[in-house]
Amino acid sequence: MKKLLSLVLALCLVFALAACGGNTEDVVAPTDATEESRGTLVVGMTIYEPMNYEDENGVLTGFDTEFAKAFAAKAGFDDVEFVEIDWGTKFIALEAGEFDCVWNGMTITEEAKLNASVSNPYVKNAQVVVVNKDKAAEITSADALTGLTVAAEMGSAGASAVTDSGVDCNLVEVDVQTTALLQVVAGKADACVIDITMAQSMLKEGTDFDSLAIAMELTSEEYGVAFKKGSPLVDEFNTVMAELMADGTLDELAEKYTLTLVK
């Protein structure tokens, strides 16, 4: 009987050791290949040259497009998805989680900082008054817009600049900045107020808007990226951006797209 009991105990010990060995294999630290992916960074934007626009082959490009891809790669995201948004409701959609950030030549304003976690600035910008070339010399101050019809993108820094100037003009808010330019070309508006970054790109000779000219700067400002309020991504963005500034990546992009960095 004792021999039988000893045999049973020995067998139990063998099985216990085998089980422990199996558990040891189960808790081996995962390799890089099994670590959880960060997935896709979803960027809210509008078509706005030179920040995000389609080239002659219909491929999305631009300073912010390339910057977002560089950030995503350095931060470990698998991919970047760009979605066109309604600029006027961008902060509502951001809070609702429709995308991870607004990255589209967004001016840093008090409204932006109130409704989102906004990054450090990265590009200098200004709101400029654009008119037909033969009228440019007449617009030397905001007061010169008095009584005129002025187009600006709804919810944009341009629209705010016109309102904040206190000028008694007819402000017409349109869907995007290119529409504001078209309003002037078509004679439906006397002037428009848009970002200087877009104006410098769109008013070149040979474009649809080469009959227009920048008359004056209405305000100066800086661009930033907006993340959902309280998102830890904003701190990560600031860290990665500093690295991309230091290694020359953003200098190359700024030269390529004729922009001035904030340093």
C-alpha positions as a Markdown table, in Angstrom:
| # | Residue | x | y | z |
|---|---|---|---|---|
| 1 | Met | 0.0 | 0.0 | 0.0 |
| 2 | Lys | 2.8 | 2.4 | 0.9 |
| 3 | Lys | 4.6 | 1.6 | -2.4 |
| 4 | Leu | 1.4 | 2.4 | -4.3 |
| 5 | Leu | 1.0 | 5.6 | -2.4 |
| 6 | Ser | 4.6 | 6.6 | -3.1 |
| 7 | Leu | 4.0 | 5.9 | -6.8 |
| 8 | Val | 0.9 | 8.1 | -6.9 |
| 9 | Leu | 2.7 | 11.0 | -5.2 |
| 10 | Ala | 5.7 | 10.6 | -7.6 |
| 11 | Leu | 3.4 | 10.8 | -10.6 |
| 12 | Cys | 1.6 | 13.9 | -9.1 |
| 13 | Leu | 5.0 | 15.6 | -8.7 |
| 14 | Val | 5.9 | 14.8 | -12.3 |
| 15 | Phe | 2.7 | 16.3 | -13.6 |
| 16 | Ala | 3.0 | 19.3 | -11.3 |
| 17 | Leu | 6.5 | 20.0 | -12.7 |
| 18 | Ala | 5.3 | 19.6 | -16.2 |
| 19 | Ala | 2.5 | 22.0 | -15.6 |
| 20 | Cys | 4.9 | 24.5 | -14.1 |
| 21 | Gly | 7.2 | 24.2 | -17.2 |
| 22 | Gly | 4.2 | 24.8 | -19.4 |
| 23 | Asn | 3.3 | 28.0 | -17.5 |
| 24 | Thr | 6.8 | 29.3 | -17.8 |
| 25 | Glu | 6.5 | 29.1 | -21.6 |
| 26 | Asp | 3.2 | 30.9 | -21.5 |
| 27 | Val | 4.5 | 34.0 | -19.6 |
| 28 | Val | 7.5 | 34.6 | -21.9 |
| 29 | Ala | 7.7 | 38.3 | -22.7 |
| 30 | Pro | 6.1 | 39.1 | -26.1 |
| 31 | Thr | 8.4 | 40.0 | -28.9 |
| 32 | Asp | 8.1 | 43.2 | -30.9 |
| 33 | Ala | 6.1 | 41.4 | -33.5 |
| 34 | Thr | 3.3 | 40.6 | -31.0 |
| 35 | Glu | 3.1 | 44.1 | -29.4 |
| 36 | Glu | -0.1 | 46.0 | -29.9 |
| 37 | Ser | -0.1 | 48.3 | -32.9 |
| 38 | Arg | -0.9 | 52.1 | -32.6 |
| 39 | Gly | -3.1 | 51.9 | -35.6 |
| 40 | Thr | -3.9 | 54.8 | -37.9 |
| 41 | Leu | -3.6 | 58.5 | -37.1 |
| 42 | Val | -6.8 | 60.2 | -38.5 |
| 43 | Val | -6.1 | 63.8 | -39.5 |
| 44 | Gly | -9.0 | 66.3 | -40.1 |
| 45 | Met | -8.2 | 68.8 | -42.9 |
| 46 | Thr | -9.5 | 70.7 | -45.9 |
| 47 | Ile | -8.0 | 71.2 | -49.3 |
| 48 | Tyr | -5.7 | 74.2 | -48.7 |
| 49 | Glu | -2.6 | 74.8 | -50.8 |
| 50 | Pro | 0.3 | 74.6 | -49.8 |
| 51 | Met | -0.7 | 72.8 | -46.5 |
| 52 | Asn | -2.9 | 69.9 | -47.9 |
| 53 | Tyr | -3.8 | 69.7 | -51.6 |
| 54 | Glu | -3.8 | 67.3 | -54.5 |
| 55 | Asp | -0.9 | 67.4 | -57.0 |
| 56 | Glu | -1.3 | 67.1 | -60.8 |
| 57 | Asn | -1.7 | 63.3 | -60.4 |
| 58 | Gly | -4.5 | 63.7 | -57.8 |
| 59 | Val | -2.2 | 62.6 | -54.9 |
| 60 | Leu | -2.6 | 64.5 | -51.6 |
| 61 | Thr | 0.5 | 66.4 | -50.7 |
| 62 | Gly | 1.6 | 69.6 | -49.0 |
| 63 | Phe | 3.5 | 70.8 | -46.0 |
| 64 | Asp | 1.1 | 69.5 | -43.4 |
| 65 | Thr | 0.5 | 66.3 | -45.3 |
| 66 | Glu | 4.2 | 65.5 | -45.3 |
| 67 | Phe | 4.6 | 66.8 | -41.7 |
| 68 | Ala | 1.8 | 64.5 | -40.5 |
| 69 | Lys | 3.3 | 61.5 | -42.2 |
| 70 | Ala | 6.8 | 62.2 | -40.7 |
| 71 | Phe | 5.2 | 62.6 | -37.2 |
| 72 | Ala | 3.2 | 59.4 | -37.5 |
| 73 | Ala | 6.2 | 57.4 | -38.6 |
| 74 | Lys | 8.4 | 58.7 | -35.8 |
| 75 | Ala | 5.6 | 58.2 | -33.2 |
| 76 | Gly | 5.0 | 54.6 | -34.3 |
| 77 | Phe | 1.6 | 54.9 | -36.0 |
| 78 | Asp | 1.0 | 52.3 | -38.8 |
| 79 | Asp | -0.5 | 54.8 | -41.2 |
| 80 | Val | -2.1 | 58.3 | -41.6 |
| 81 | Glu | -5.7 | 58.8 | -42.9 |
| 82 | Phe | -6.7 | 62.3 | -44.1 |
| 83 | Val | -10.4 | 63.1 | -43.9 |
| 84 | Glu | -11.9 | 66.3 | -45.3 |
| 85 | Ile | -13.9 | 68.2 | -42.6 |
| 86 | Asp | -16.3 | 71.1 | -42.2 |
| 87 | Trp | -14.0 | 73.8 | -40.9 |
| 88 | Gly | -16.8 | 75.7 | -39.2 |
| 89 | Thr | -17.6 | 72.7 | -37.0 |
| 90 | Lys | -14.1 | 71.3 | -36.6 |
| 91 | Phe | -13.9 | 71.5 | -32.8 |
| 92 | Ile | -17.3 | 69.8 | -32.3 |
| 93 | Ala | -16.3 | 66.9 | -34.6 |
| 94 | Leu | -12.9 | 66.7 | -32.9 |
| 95 | Glu | -14.5 | 66.4 | -29.5 |
| 96 | Ala | -16.9 | 63.8 | -30.8 |
| 97 | Gly | -13.9 | 61.7 | -31.9 |
| 98 | Glu | -14.4 | 61.8 | -35.6 |
| 99 | Phe | -10.7 | 62.3 | -36.1 |
| 100 | Asp | -7.6 | 62.5 | -33.9 |
| 101 | Cys | -6.5 | 66.1 | -34.7 |
| 102 | Val | -7.1 | 69.1 | -36.9 |
| 103 | Trp | -3.9 | 69.6 | -38.9 |
| 104 | Asn | -4.5 | 72.0 | -41.8 |
| 105 | Gly | -2.8 | 75.4 | -41.3 |
| 106 | Met | -4.9 | 76.1 | -38.2 |
| 107 | Thr | -4.3 | 79.5 | -36.7 |
| 108 | Ile | -3.7 | 79.4 | -32.9 |
| 109 | Thr | -6.5 | 81.5 | -31.4 |
| 110 | Glu | -8.2 | 81.8 | -28.0 |
| 111 | Glu | -11.1 | 79.9 | -29.4 |
| 112 | Ala | -8.9 | 77.0 | -30.5 |
| 113 | Lys | -7.2 | 76.9 | -27.1 |
| 114 | Leu | -10.6 | 77.0 | -25.4 |
| 115 | Asn | -12.0 | 74.1 | -27.4 |
| 116 | Ala | -9.0 | 71.8 | -27.9 |
| 117 | Ser | -5.5 | 71.0 | -26.7 |
| 118 | Val | -3.3 | 73.0 | -29.1 |
| 119 | Ser | 0.3 | 72.2 | -30.0 |
| 120 | Asn | 3.3 | 74.6 | -29.9 |
| 121 | Pro | 3.4 | 76.8 | -33.1 |
| 122 | Tyr | 5.3 | 75.6 | -36.1 |
| 123 | Val | 4.7 | 78.0 | -39.1 |
| 124 | Lys | 4.3 | 81.8 | -39.3 |
| 125 | Asn | 1.2 | 83.1 | -41.0 |
| 126 | Ala | -0.8 | 86.3 | -41.6 |
| 127 | Gln | -4.3 | 87.2 | -42.7 |
| 128 | Val | -4.1 | 89.3 | -45.9 |
| 129 | Val | -6.5 | 91.3 | -48.0 |
| 130 | Val | -6.6 | 90.1 | -51.6 |
| 131 | Val | -8.1 | 92.3 | -54.4 |
| 132 | Asn | -7.9 | 92.7 | -58.1 |
| 133 | Lys | -4.4 | 94.0 | -59.0 |
| 134 | Asp | -5.7 | 97.4 | -60.2 |
| 135 | Lys | -7.3 | 98.0 | -56.8 |
| 136 | Ala | -4.3 | 96.8 | -54.6 |
| 137 | Ala | -2.8 | 100.3 | -54.2 |
| 138 | Glu | -6.1 | 101.6 | -52.8 |
| 139 | Ile | -6.2 | 99.2 | -49.8 |
| 140 | Thr | -3.6 | 100.4 | -47.4 |
| 141 | Ser | -5.5 | 100.1 | -44.1 |
| 142 | Ala | -8.4 | 98.1 | -42.7 |
| 143 | Asp | -10.5 | 101.3 | -43.0 |
| 144 | Ala | -10.2 | 101.1 | -46.8 |
| 145 | Leu | -12.6 | 98.1 | -46.6 |
| 146 | Thr | -15.5 | 100.2 | -45.3 |
| 147 | Gly | -18.6 | 99.7 | -47.5 |
| 148 | Leu | -17.0 | 96.9 | -49.5 |
| 149 | Thr | -18.1 | 93.3 | -49.8 |
| 150 | Val | -15.4 | 91.1 | -48.3 |
| 151 | Ala | -15.4 | 87.3 | -48.5 |
| 152 | Ala | -13.8 | 84.9 | -46.0 |
| 153 | Glu | -14.0 | 81.3 | -45.0 |
| 154 | Met | -16.6 | 80.6 | -42.4 |
| 155 | Gly | -15.1 | 80.0 | -39.0 |
| 156 | Ser | -11.6 | 81.0 | -40.2 |
| 157 | Ala | -9.0 | 83.4 | -38.8 |
| 158 | Gly | -9.7 | 85.5 | -41.8 |
| 159 | Ala | -13.4 | 86.0 | -40.9 |
| 160 | Ser | -12.4 | 86.8 | -37.3 |
| 161 | Ala | -9.8 | 89.3 | -38.5 |
| 162 | Val | -12.4 | 91.2 | -40.5 |
| 163 | Thr | -14.9 | 91.2 | -37.6 |
| 164 | Asp | -12.2 | 92.1 | -35.0 |
| 165 | Ser | -11.1 | 95.0 | -37.2 |
| 166 | Gly | -14.4 | 96.8 | -36.5 |
| 167 | Val | -14.7 | 97.8 | -40.2 |
| 168 | Asp | -18.2 | 98.5 | -41.4 |
| 169 | Cys | -18.1 | 96.2 | -44.4 |
| 170 | Asn | -20.4 | 93.4 | -45.8 |
| 171 | Leu | -18.7 | 90.2 | -44.7 |
| 172 | Val | -19.7 | 87.2 | -46.7 |
| 173 | Glu | -18.7 | 83.9 | -45.2 |
| 174 | Val | -18.1 | 81.0 | -47.7 |
| 175 | Asp | -17.2 | 77.3 | -47.4 |
| 176 | Val | -13.4 | 77.4 | -48.1 |
| 177 | Gln | -10.7 | 80.0 | -48.9 |
| 178 | Thr | -10.6 | 79.2 | -52.6 |
| 179 | Thr | -14.2 | 80.1 | -52.8 |
| 180 | Ala | -13.4 | 83.4 | -51.3 |
| 181 | Leu | -10.8 | 84.0 | -54.0 |
| 182 | Leu | -13.4 | 83.0 | -56.6 |
| 183 | Gln | -15.8 | 85.5 | -55.3 |
| 184 | Val | -13.3 | 88.3 | -56.0 |
| 185 | Val | -12.4 | 86.9 | -59.5 |
| 186 | Ala | -16.1 | 86.7 | -60.4 |
| 187 | Gly | -16.8 | 90.2 | -59.1 |
| 188 | Lys | -19.2 | 89.0 | -56.4 |
| 189 | Ala | -16.8 | 90.4 | -53.7 |
| 190 | Asp | -14.5 | 93.4 | -53.7 |
| 191 | Ala | -11.9 | 91.7 | -51.6 |
| 192 | Cys | -11.3 | 88.6 | -49.6 |
| 193 | Val | -9.2 | 87.8 | -46.5 |
| 194 | Ile | -7.2 | 84.6 | -46.5 |
| 195 | Asp | -4.0 | 83.1 | -45.2 |
| 196 | Ile | -0.8 | 84.6 | -46.7 |
| 197 | Thr | 0.5 | 81.0 | -47.1 |
| 198 | Met | -2.4 | 80.2 | -49.4 |
| 199 | Ala | -2.2 | 83.6 | -51.2 |
| 200 | Gln | 1.5 | 83.3 | -52.0 |
| 201 | Ser | 0.8 | 79.9 | -53.5 |
| 202 | Met | -2.4 | 80.6 | -55.4 |
| 203 | Leu | -1.7 | 84.0 | -56.9 |
| 204 | Lys | 1.3 | 83.0 | -59.0 |
| 205 | Glu | 1.4 | 83.7 | -62.7 |
| 206 | Gly | -0.4 | 81.1 | -64.8 |
| 207 | Thr | -2.9 | 80.3 | -62.1 |
| 208 | Asp | -6.7 | 80.9 | -62.1 |
| 209 | Phe | -6.1 | 83.8 | -59.7 |
| 210 | Asp | -3.2 | 85.6 | -61.3 |
| 211 | Ser | -5.4 | 88.7 | -61.8 |
| 212 | Leu | -5.4 | 89.2 | -58.0 |
| 213 | Ala | -2.8 | 90.6 | -55.6 |
| 214 | Ile | -2.1 | 90.9 | -51.9 |
| 215 | Ala | -3.0 | 94.5 | -50.8 |
| 216 | Met | -2.0 | 94.3 | -47.2 |
| 217 | Glu | -1.6 | 92.2 | -44.0 |
| 218 | Leu | -4.5 | 92.5 | -41.7 |
| 219 | Thr | -3.1 | 90.4 | -38.8 |
| 220 | Ser | -0.1 | 88.2 | -38.1 |
| 221 | Glu | -0.4 | 84.8 | -36.5 |
| 222 | Glu | 1.0 | 81.3 | -36.1 |
| 223 | Tyr | -0.2 | 77.8 | -37.0 |
| 224 | Gly | -0.6 | 74.9 | -34.6 |
| 225 | Val | -2.3 | 71.4 | -34.5 |
| 226 | Ala | -5.4 | 70.8 | -32.4 |
| 227 | Phe | -6.0 | 67.6 | -30.5 |
| 228 | Lys | -9.0 | 66.6 | -28.4 |
| 229 | Lys | -9.1 | 68.5 | -25.1 |
| 230 | Gly | -6.8 | 66.7 | -22.6 |
| 231 | Ser | -5.3 | 64.3 | -25.2 |
| 232 | Pro | -1.8 | 63.1 | -24.4 |
| 233 | Leu | -1.0 | 63.3 | -28.1 |
| 234 | Val | -0.3 | 67.0 | -27.9 |
| 235 | Asp | 2.7 | 66.5 | -25.7 |
| 236 | Glu | 4.0 | 63.7 | -27.9 |
| 237 | Phe | 3.5 | 65.9 | -30.9 |
| 238 | Asn | 5.5 | 68.7 | -29.3 |
| 239 | Thr | 8.4 | 66.4 | -28.5 |
| 240 | Val | 8.5 | 64.8 | -32.0 |
| 241 | Met | 8.2 | 68.2 | -33.7 |
| 242 | Ala | 11.2 | 69.4 | -31.7 |
| 243 | Glu | 13.1 | 66.4 | -33.0 |
| 244 | Leu | 12.0 | 67.1 | -36.6 |
| 245 | Met | 13.1 | 70.7 | -36.2 |
| 246 | Ala | 16.5 | 69.7 | -34.9 |
| 247 | Asp | 17.2 | 67.1 | -37.6 |
| 248 | Gly | 16.4 | 69.5 | -40.5 |
| 249 | Thr | 13.2 | 67.7 | -41.7 |
| 250 | Leu | 11.0 | 70.7 | -41.2 |
| 251 | Asp | 13.5 | 73.1 | -42.7 |
| 252 | Glu | 13.5 | 71.1 | -45.9 |
| 253 | Leu | 9.7 | 71.0 | -46.0 |
| 254 | Ala | 9.5 | 74.8 | -45.3 |
| 255 | Glu | 11.9 | 75.5 | -48.2 |
| 256 | Lys | 10.0 | 73.1 | -50.5 |
| 257 | Tyr | 6.6 | 74.9 | -49.8 |
| 258 | Thr | 8.0 | 78.4 | -49.3 |
| 259 | Leu | 7.0 | 78.8 | -45.6 |
| 260 | Thr | 8.6 | 80.3 | -42.6 |
| 261 | Leu | 9.0 | 78.2 | -39.5 |
| 262 | Val | 8.5 | 79.4 | -35.9 |
| 263 | Lys | 11.7 | 78.7 | -34.0 |
